[in-house]
């Protein structure tokens, strides 16, 4: 007869990010507050935040690119996770109007995003959308426009982001 063990209770500290999350951020986070109960963590590990931390991008360019991502996100352009119902025939549902803006605010953000995208152009727009909006790496941003060598892809994506940030800051009157 096997002996039953008592289940072990593991208490987790819910005051801040886990050690795994902090390790994933690789030091790109900020802690505000002196006492443990009032500490707030700000994770700054997106590719754009990392560029700013190492001084690879000007603060004005960073702000313009963040504003671009703001319009992209609030315009409802973030892709959603969908699923397929295998019990029904696939057919488009024109009444759901899934591509339309759901509010005036969302329409405004989409309009601002589209104007900014025209200013950026096609190739820089691909890099900015991948790196800034979808938070993919600089390497993937460079690969998405045709570079096949990792260092060249990173360098090309970095330069395109800096140029895009400059153009957007001029467009929005930030510089």
C-alpha positions in Angstrom: 0.0 0.0 0.0 1.5 3.3 -1.1 1.8 6.1 1.4 0.0 9.3 0.6 2.0 12.4 1.0 0.6 15.7 2.0 0.4 18.1 -0.9 3.1 20.7 -0.7 1.9 24.2 -0.6 4.1 26.7 -2.5 3.5 30.3 -1.8 4.3 32.7 -4.6 5.3 36.3 -4.1 2.8 38.4 -6.1 4.4 41.7 -5.3 6.4 42.0 -8.5 7.5 40.1 -11.6 8.7 36.6 -11.3 12.4 35.8 -11.5 11.9 34.3 -14.9 10.3 37.5 -16.2 13.1 39.6 -14.8 15.6 37.2 -16.4 13.8 37.5 -19.7 14.0 41.3 -19.5 17.8 41.0 -19.1 18.0 44.0 -16.8 15.8 46.3 -18.9 13.4 47.2 -16.2 13.0 50.0 -13.7 12.0 49.7 -10.0 10.3 52.7 -8.4 9.6 52.9 -4.7 11.7 52.3 -1.7 9.6 49.9 0.4 8.7 46.5 -1.0 5.0 47.1 -0.6 5.1 50.3 -2.7 7.6 49.1 -5.4 6.4 49.3 -9.0 8.2 47.6 -11.8 8.2 49.0 -15.3 9.4 46.4 -17.8 11.4 48.2 -20.6 12.4 45.2 -22.7 10.8 45.9 -26.1 13.3 46.3 -28.9 12.6 50.1 -29.1 13.0 50.5 -25.3 16.3 48.6 -25.5 17.5 50.9 -28.3 16.7 53.9 -26.2 18.5 52.5 -23.1 21.7 51.9 -25.0 21.5 55.3 -26.8 21.0 53.9 -30.3 18.0 56.2 -30.9 17.3 59.9 -30.0 14.6 60.5 -27.3 12.5 62.6 -29.8 12.6 59.8 -32.4 11.7 57.3 -29.6 8.7 59.4 -28.6 7.5 59.7 -32.2 7.8 56.0 -32.7 5.9 55.3 -29.5 3.2 57.7 -30.7 3.0 55.7 -34.0 2.6 52.5 -32.0 -0.1 54.2 -29.8 -2.1 55.0 -32.9 -1.6 51.5 -34.2 -2.8 49.9 -31.0 -5.7 52.2 -30.3 -6.8 52.0 -33.9 -7.6 48.3 -33.3 -4.9 47.1 -35.7 -3.5 44.5 -33.3 -4.1 41.1 -34.7 -6.4 38.9 -32.7 -6.2 35.2 -31.9 -9.0 33.5 -33.8 -10.2 30.0 -34.0 -12.1 27.9 -36.5 -15.4 26.2 -35.8 -15.0 22.9 -37.5 -18.8 22.2 -37.1 -19.8 24.9 -39.6 -19.0 25.8 -43.2 -16.5 28.6 -43.5 -18.2 31.6 -44.8 -17.6 35.3 -44.4 -20.0 37.2 -42.1 -20.6 40.6 -43.7 -22.8 41.7 -40.8 -19.9 41.5 -38.2 -18.0 44.3 -40.1 -14.8 43.0 -38.5 -12.6 45.4 -40.6 -14.5 48.5 -39.7 -13.6 50.8 -36.8 -15.8 50.3 -33.8 -15.8 53.8 -32.5 -15.0 57.4 -33.5 -11.9 57.3 -31.4 -10.7 54.1 -33.2 -11.4 55.7 -36.6 -9.3 58.8 -35.5 -6.4 56.6 -34.5 -6.6 54.6 -37.8 -6.5 57.9 -39.7 -3.5 59.1 -37.8 -1.7 55.7 -38.4 -2.5 55.8 -42.1 -1.2 59.3 -42.5 2.0 58.4 -40.7 2.4 55.2 -42.7 2.2 57.3 -46.0 5.0 59.5 -44.6 7.2 56.5 -43.8 6.8 54.7 -47.1 6.5 51.0 -47.7 9.9 49.5 -46.7 10.4 51.6 -43.5 6.8 51.0 -42.7 7.4 47.3 -42.7 10.3 47.6 -40.3 8.5 50.0 -38.0 5.4 47.8 -37.9 7.5 44.7 -37.1 9.8 46.2 -34.5 7.8 49.0 -32.9 4.2 47.8 -33.1 4.6 44.0 -33.0 7.8 44.1 -30.8 9.8 41.7 -33.0 13.6 41.9 -32.9 15.7 44.3 -35.0 17.1 41.2 -36.8 13.6 40.1 -37.9 12.8 43.7 -38.9 15.9 43.6 -41.2 15.1 40.2 -42.6 11.5 41.4 -43.4 12.9 43.8 -46.0 15.3 41.4 -47.6 18.6 41.4 -45.7 20.0 37.9 -45.2 23.0 38.7 -43.1 22.3 39.2 -39.3 24.6 42.1 -38.6 23.5 43.9 -41.8 19.8 43.2 -41.0 20.2 44.7 -37.6 22.1 47.7 -38.9 19.6 48.4 -41.7 16.6 48.1 -39.3 18.3 50.4 -36.8 18.9 53.1 -39.5 15.4 52.8 -40.8 13.9 53.2 -37.3 16.0 56.3 -36.7 15.0 57.8 -40.0 11.4 56.9 -39.4 11.4 58.4 -36.0 12.9 61.6 -37.4 10.3 61.8 -40.1 7.4 61.2 -37.7 8.8 63.7 -35.2 8.8 66.3 -37.9 5.3 65.4 -39.1 3.9 65.6 -35.6 5.9 68.8 -34.7 7.9 67.1 -32.0 11.3 68.5 -33.1 
